[in-house]
Amino acid sequence: MGTHYRIEGTKFVGTRELPIVLVDFDDTIGSLASAWLEMLNKTTGSNLVLEDLTTWDFASIMGQDCYTSLRLLDNYAHFAPFPGVVDKLKKLSQFAKIIIVTASKTGMPAASKIEICNKLFPEYEVWKAESKHNIKAFAIVDDNPGTAKSAKEQGIITCAIKHPWHNSSVHDSYDLLADSYLDPGAAWEQIA
C-alpha cells in the first residue's frame, strides 16, 4: 500500500500519516501564569509579576501552591489564546496532527481545560494524559521543563516559548526555546 502524497507549493496533497505534535495549553497557547499572579496578588496583597517566576518551582516564589490561586479562578473563563497562535496552529496543522494535551492532576479540574480548548480550538483533538512525554509524538510544545526533558530523552523534539521560568538550568530540556512570552506571536513563528 504505502503512503501516497505529493507536495504542491507548500501543501501536502493526498493521504499520509501526519507526524503528531503535542501542544500544551497553559502558557503555551495562552497565558495562565499572569492570571495566577493576579489572583494571588489580589488575595494575599503580594506584588509579584511574571518576571519574578524564575523557576518552575512556583510555590517557592509564590508562597503557596499555584493551584491555590487557580481554584479561585473561574474555570478558565479568563483564558484567551496568545495573539497569532490560532493562525500558527492552523499553519502547523498542514504538516502535522495537532493534539492539545493537558496533564493536570490537581487544582482545577482537567474538564475545565478540555471544555475551553474544545470551544476555542474545535478543529483539534484535546487529550487529558497522565504523562505527556509518554505519548508517541514527533514533537511537543510545552513550557514545563520537566515534561520537556522527559520527552527529549525519548527522542521527541521539544519546543517552548521562553518564559522567565526557563532559566539557564533548563536549557538542556529544549531543542528550541523560541524568543519570548513578550511577543508570543513571533515566538510561535519560530515554532510553526
C-alpha positions as CSV (number, residue, x, y, z in Angstrom):
1,M,0.0,0.0,0.0
2,G,2.3,2.7,1.2
3,T,1.7,6.4,1.7
4,H,0.5,8.3,-1.3
5,Y,1.0,12.0,-1.3
6,R,2.8,14.8,-3.0
7,I,3.7,18.4,-2.3
8,E,2.1,21.1,-4.3
9,G,3.5,24.5,-3.4
10,T,3.6,24.4,0.4
11,K,0.7,21.9,0.9
12,F,0.6,18.1,1.0
13,V,-1.9,16.6,-1.4
14,G,-3.2,13.1,-1.0
15,T,-3.2,10.8,2.1
16,R,-0.4,10.2,4.5
17,E,0.1,9.7,8.2
18,L,0.9,13.1,9.7
19,P,3.5,13.4,12.5
20,I,1.9,14.2,15.8
21,V,2.7,17.4,17.6
22,L,1.6,17.7,21.2
23,V,0.7,21.3,22.3
24,D,0.4,22.2,25.9
25,F,-2.4,24.6,27.0
26,D,-1.2,26.8,29.8
27,D,1.4,29.4,28.9
28,T,1.9,27.8,25.5
29,I,-1.2,28.7,23.6
30,G,-2.4,31.3,26.0
31,S,-1.3,32.9,29.3
32,L,-2.3,31.3,32.6
33,A,0.6,32.4,34.9
34,S,-0.5,36.1,34.7
35,A,-4.0,35.1,35.9
36,W,-2.4,33.0,38.8
37,L,-0.4,36.0,39.8
38,E,-3.3,38.4,39.6
39,M,-5.4,36.2,41.8
40,L,-2.5,35.6,44.2
41,N,-1.7,39.4,44.4
42,K,-5.4,40.2,45.0
43,T,-5.9,37.6,47.7
44,T,-2.5,37.9,49.6
45,G,-1.5,41.5,48.9
46,S,1.7,40.4,47.2
47,N,3.1,42.3,44.2
48,L,4.5,39.5,42.1
49,V,5.0,39.9,38.3
50,L,5.8,37.2,35.7
51,E,9.4,38.2,35.7
52,D,9.6,37.0,39.4
53,L,8.8,33.4,38.3
54,T,12.4,32.4,37.7
55,T,11.9,28.7,38.4
56,W,9.3,26.1,37.7
57,D,9.1,25.6,41.5
58,F,6.4,28.3,41.6
59,A,5.4,27.6,45.2
60,S,8.9,28.6,46.4
61,I,8.3,32.1,44.9
62,M,4.5,32.5,45.4
63,G,4.5,31.2,49.0
64,Q,1.7,28.8,48.1
65,D,1.0,26.1,45.5
66,C,-0.2,27.7,42.3
67,Y,-3.3,25.6,42.4
68,T,-4.5,27.5,45.4
69,S,-4.9,30.6,43.3
70,L,-6.1,28.5,40.3
71,R,-9.0,27.2,42.3
72,L,-10.2,30.8,42.7
73,L,-10.2,31.4,39.0
74,D,-13.5,31.0,37.1
75,N,-12.8,27.7,35.2
76,Y,-10.6,29.3,32.6
77,A,-13.3,31.8,31.6
78,H,-10.5,34.4,31.5
79,F,-8.4,32.3,29.0
80,A,-7.7,33.7,25.6
81,P,-5.1,32.4,23.0
82,F,-1.9,34.4,22.6
83,P,-2.2,36.8,19.6
84,G,-1.4,34.9,16.4
85,V,-1.5,31.4,17.9
86,V,-4.7,30.3,16.1
87,D,-3.1,31.1,12.8
88,K,0.2,29.5,13.7
89,L,-1.6,26.3,14.8
90,K,-3.6,26.3,11.5
91,K,-0.3,26.7,9.6
92,L,1.3,23.9,11.5
93,S,-1.7,21.6,11.1
94,Q,-1.0,21.4,7.3
95,F,2.1,19.4,8.1
96,A,1.3,17.7,11.5
97,K,-1.6,16.3,13.5
98,I,-2.1,18.8,16.4
99,I,-3.2,17.4,19.7
100,I,-3.8,19.8,22.6
101,V,-2.9,18.0,25.7
102,T,-3.1,18.6,29.4
103,A,-1.8,16.6,32.3
104,S,-3.5,18.5,35.2
105,K,-3.6,16.3,38.2
106,T,-4.7,18.7,41.0
107,G,-6.4,22.0,41.4
108,M,-8.7,23.0,38.6
109,P,-10.4,20.0,37.0
110,A,-8.9,19.0,33.7
111,A,-12.5,19.0,32.4
112,S,-12.5,22.9,32.6
113,K,-9.4,23.0,30.4
114,I,-10.8,20.5,28.0
115,E,-14.1,22.4,27.7
116,I,-12.4,25.7,26.9
117,C,-10.0,24.0,24.5
118,N,-12.9,22.4,22.6
119,K,-14.6,25.7,22.5
120,L,-11.5,27.7,21.3
121,F,-9.9,25.0,19.1
122,P,-12.7,22.7,17.9
123,E,-10.6,21.5,14.9
124,Y,-8.0,19.8,17.1
125,E,-8.2,16.8,19.4
126,V,-7.9,17.6,23.1
127,W,-6.5,14.9,25.4
128,K,-6.0,14.5,29.2
129,A,-2.9,12.5,29.8
130,E,-1.2,11.2,32.9
131,S,2.2,11.9,31.3
132,K,2.5,13.9,28.1
133,H,6.0,12.7,27.4
134,N,4.8,9.1,27.2
135,I,2.6,9.9,24.2
136,K,4.2,8.8,20.9
137,A,4.8,12.0,19.1
138,F,7.2,13.8,16.8
139,A,7.4,17.0,18.8
140,I,6.0,18.6,21.9
141,V,5.5,22.3,22.6
142,D,5.3,22.7,26.4
143,D,6.6,25.2,29.0
144,N,7.2,22.6,31.7
145,P,10.9,21.9,31.6
146,G,10.4,18.5,33.4
147,T,8.0,17.4,30.8
148,A,10.3,18.6,28.0
149,K,13.3,16.9,29.5
150,S,11.5,13.5,29.8
151,A,10.2,13.9,26.2
152,K,13.6,14.8,24.8
153,E,15.1,11.7,26.5
154,Q,12.5,9.7,24.5
155,G,13.6,11.3,21.2
156,I,10.7,13.8,20.9
157,I,11.6,17.2,19.6
158,T,11.0,19.8,22.4
159,C,9.9,23.4,22.0
160,A,8.6,26.2,24.1
161,I,8.1,29.9,24.2
162,K,10.8,31.3,26.5
163,H,9.3,32.3,29.9
164,P,11.1,33.7,33.0
165,W,11.0,30.1,34.5
166,H,13.2,28.9,31.6
167,N,16.3,29.9,33.4
168,S,19.8,28.6,32.4
169,S,19.3,25.3,34.3
170,V,16.5,24.2,31.9
171,H,18.1,24.9,28.5
172,D,19.2,21.3,28.1
173,S,15.5,20.3,28.2
174,Y,14.7,22.1,24.9
175,D,15.6,21.7,21.3
176,L,14.1,25.2,20.7
177,L,13.3,27.9,23.1
178,A,11.5,30.5,20.9
179,D,12.2,34.1,21.6
180,S,9.8,35.3,24.4
181,Y,6.4,35.4,26.0
182,L,6.6,39.2,25.5
183,D,5.8,38.6,21.8
184,P,4.2,35.1,21.7
185,G,3.1,35.5,18.0
186,A,6.7,36.0,16.9
187,A,7.8,33.1,19.2
188,W,5.2,30.9,17.6
189,E,6.5,31.9,14.2
190,Q,9.8,30.2,15.2
191,I,7.9,27.1,16.3
192,A,5.5,26.7,13.5
